[in-house]
């Protein structure tokens, strides 16, 4: 590879990245509000996983994903969009995916890692010339973008988890075993 990309090639690549990842990220927020169990179902899911109060965190997550994805797509306040991606994905990793290994097919954390990494990289590089940041003269790229996206995102996740995450206590294994044994004994008696 002898030549670096031209400015137009770099800007086109960043635009494509923003126009794919931004709407996908925003759609996650939209889905929390309008699809499946809608916002009440999302709130119940959040409460069940230990994010208390669930109705507050469902709204915060949905709004955060909508705002982050929209800002990323538009190239507006891009390091803060990176902060949102890192923070939201760090919370998702910790509350849902951390014990499941890497692969998303096993509810693993690869998707969280990829999106969080994109948030940091775009926070450092910036959105490119074809963005609202450029049109408005907002330049937070480089080390400032790294601190905002990575350090800010991890700090936000730590704050949310430290103040609101109360995972439910696991069920004792003995109770489940007794229930399974009792059910089997009842079935055996009924068929005998």
VOGU-3710 file (C-alpha; in Angstrom, 3 decimals, decimal comma):
1> xxxxxxxxxx> 0,000/0,000/0,000  1,861/3,015/-1,278  -0,655/5,831/-0,994  -2,791/7,119/1,804  -6,459/7,678/0,995  -7,355/11,020/-0,509  -9,451/13,438/1,525  -12,517/12,554/-0,551  -11,948/8,820/-0,038  -11,614/9,303/3,713
11> xxxxxxxxxx> -14,683/11,535/3,847  -16,706/9,028/1,805  -15,622/6,150/4,064  -16,543/8,076/7,216  -19,881/9,108/5,709  -20,733/5,499/4,815  -19,758/4,354/8,303  -21,869/7,070/9,939  -24,880/6,463/7,669  -24,884/2,738/8,436
21> xxxxxxxxxx> -23,968/2,619/12,133  -25,903/5,744/13,188  -29,352/4,636/11,985  -28,791/1,058/13,209  -27,902/2,395/16,658  -30,878/4,776/16,619  -33,172/1,924/15,583  -32,315/0,107/18,804  -33,739/3,063/20,720  -36,781/3,207/18,438
31> xxxxxxxxxx> -37,387/-0,518/18,970  -37,272/-0,117/22,754  -40,140/2,365/22,465  -42,295/1,086/19,604  -41,609/-2,600/18,954  -42,121/-5,842/20,864  -43,299/-5,030/24,353  -42,862/-1,313/23,671  -41,604/0,937/26,432  -43,500/-0,878/29,230
41> xxxxxxxxxx> -42,011/-4,209/28,117  -38,546/-2,681/27,901  -39,015/-1,225/31,382  -39,972/-4,648/32,739  -36,955/-6,230/31,056  -34,640/-3,575/32,498  -36,148/-4,016/35,969  -35,796/-7,799/35,709  -32,106/-7,552/34,817  -31,490/-5,249/37,782
51> xxxxxxxxxx> -31,571/-1,739/36,307  -33,658/0,086/38,908  -36,046/1,779/38,366  -36,697/-0,014/35,114  -39,028/2,599/33,643  -36,386/5,324/34,032  -33,584/3,265/32,512  -35,744/2,095/29,618  -36,403/5,729/28,717  -32,775/6,736/29,218
61> xxxxxxxxxx> -31,458/3,851/27,107  -34,000/4,401/24,326  -33,431/8,156/24,274  -29,668/7,706/24,488  -29,629/5,295/21,551  -31,863/7,559/19,459  -29,758/10,656/20,200  -26,434/8,857/19,776  -27,398/7,265/16,468  -28,862/10,490/15,097
71> xxxxxxxxxx> -25,824/12,557/16,077  -23,493/9,936/14,610  -25,379/9,842/11,306  -25,364/13,633/11,048  -21,783/13,979/12,251  -22,935/16,299/15,037  -21,016/16,430/18,339  -19,338/13,263/17,164  -17,125/12,537/20,212  -20,255/12,751/22,376
81> xxxxxxxxxx> -21,965/10,265/20,048  -18,886/8,092/20,650  -19,365/8,599/24,398  -22,959/7,391/24,038  -21,888/4,328/22,090  -19,178/3,411/24,604  -21,381/4,068/27,646  -24,460/2,272/26,380  -22,477/-0,716/25,110  -20,488/-0,954/28,361
91> xxxxxxxxxx> -23,728/-1,085/30,353  -25,172/-3,672/27,945  -21,995/-5,736/28,256  -22,051/-5,666/32,057  -25,766/-6,308/32,562  -26,548/-8,786/29,779  -23,550/-10,214/27,922  -20,454/-10,457/30,147  -20,731/-14,111/31,149  -21,602/-15,420/27,699
101> xxxxxxxxxx> -18,273/-15,318/25,871  -17,493/-13,442/22,676  -19,950/-14,696/20,074  -23,229/-12,857/19,637  -24,851/-16,153/18,615  -24,443/-17,212/22,248  -25,596/-13,818/23,622  -21,918/-12,807/23,788  -20,409/-9,354/23,767  -18,874/-9,065/20,275
111> xxxxxxxxxx> -21,548/-6,582/19,074  -20,968/-4,412/22,156  -17,220/-4,460/21,568  -17,512/-3,566/17,880  -19,926/-0,675/18,445  -17,961/0,675/21,410  -14,765/0,536/19,366  -16,425/2,380/16,483  -17,535/5,034/18,978  -13,956/5,567/20,161
121> xxxxxxxxxx> -12,428/5,520/16,672  -14,909/8,015/15,250  -14,450/10,152/18,363  -10,702/10,271/17,672  -10,802/10,619/13,856  -13,900/12,797/13,720  -16,848/12,583/11,325  -15,022/13,917/8,262  -15,624/17,054/6,245  -19,107/15,976/5,127
131> xxxxxxxxxx> -20,673/16,490/8,547  -22,476/19,049/10,675  -19,454/19,257/12,984  -17,389/20,501/10,054  -20,123/22,875/8,850  -20,428/24,351/12,369  -16,675/24,480/12,983  -16,765/21,958/15,843  -13,360/20,266/16,094  -13,016/17,923/19,071
141> xxxxxxxxxx> -10,975/15,255/17,261  -7,719/13,711/18,426  -6,844/13,397/22,109  -9,891/15,436/23,184  -12,165/13,116/21,186  -10,455/10,098/22,758  -11,041/11,400/26,286  -14,651/12,368/25,575  -15,590/9,095/23,869  -13,588/6,497/25,797
151> xxxxxxxxxx> -13,085/7,989/29,256  -16,435/9,785/29,226  -18,286/6,695/28,006  -16,725/4,410/30,617  -17,336/6,998/33,357  -20,984/7,280/32,318  -21,364/3,489/32,391  -19,690/3,263/35,811  -21,979/5,978/37,179  -25,122/4,300/35,846
161> xxxxxxxxxx> -24,095/0,852/37,036  -22,874/2,079/40,417  -26,051/3,990/41,193  -28,712/1,821/39,575  -27,649/-1,747/38,878  -28,977/-4,177/41,456  -28,936/-7,623/39,867  -31,511/-10,088/41,115  -30,205/-12,788/43,416  -29,780/-16,110/41,623
171> xxxxxxxxxx> -32,224/-18,824/42,550  -30,741/-21,427/44,861  -29,886/-24,580/42,933  -31,482/-26,766/45,617  -34,933/-25,224/45,111  -34,857/-25,857/41,359  -33,655/-29,430/41,874  -36,404/-30,111/44,435  -39,060/-28,679/42,099  -37,817/-30,812/39,187
181> xxxxxxxxxx> -37,691/-33,934/41,357  -41,160/-33,273/42,784  -42,584/-32,796/39,273  -41,010/-36,035/38,103  -42,300/-37,916/41,141  -45,850/-36,614/40,552  -45,730/-37,669/36,910  -44,414/-41,122/37,850  -47,176/-41,593/40,409  -49,843/-40,432/37,948
191> xx> -48,755/-42,898/35,246  -48,320/-45,849/37,621
//
